[in-house]
Amino acid sequence: MTLQVRGLRKHYGSSCVFRDVSLDVADGEFVAIVGESGVGKSTLLNCMAGLDHWDAGSVSLDGIDLATLDDMQRAHLRR
């Protein structure tokens, strides 16, 4: 499975958690997300897994845009 993230942005109220995050993760590839406490690492991972919603950008898994799926479809895709 290939994960593609393009221009991802997330806010909590007026506070920007992250912006303009783009990356590709190929099948079998390992990626580390590092940073200090409170900079949005877990939020980013939750968005990339389809567990949380984002404000702008896209997350695709094998060409399927996660934003087009409902919660049940996202859960099925994660299995």
Secondary structure, DSSP 8 states (H G I E B T S, - for coil): --EEEEEEEEEETTEEEEEEEEEEE-TT--------TTSSHHHHHHHHTTSS--SEEEEEETTEEGGGS-HHHHHHHH-
